[in-house]
Amino acid sequence: MTENWESIYTTPLPHRAELAKALLLEHDIPAVVINRQSSSYPAIGLGKSEVHVLTKDAILAKVILEHEATFS
């Protein structure tokens, strides 16, 4: 059985994606960061970092980030 993952937060700042992931993990919501930054130009930070959670957790995860995240 394959579980579906969904992007719930996107940022150009990788450290913010890691903070979001950590906050979700504190709430027992599995989360991963997908780095979509261009490896061709890492110094100028082209691209985004995305936080993905299981689809079944997406609504709760968005609510948690909206109400508890202080880095956005």
C-alpha positions, 0 to 999 in steps of 0.5 A: 500500500502506497501512502500519498504525500502532499506539499503543504508549505513552500518557501525559498528559505530552506531553514524555514522548511526545516523549522516547519518540519520540526514543528509538525514532528512535535505534533506527531505528524510525519513530514519531509522536506523536498529541496527544489533549489537549483544545484546550478546556482546554489549561492543565489538560491533559485527554487523552493523548499517544500514540506510534504506530509501524508495526505491524511494529515494535510489539513491538520498540518496546515492548521498547525503551521498557520496557528503555531509557526512564528517564522512565516 
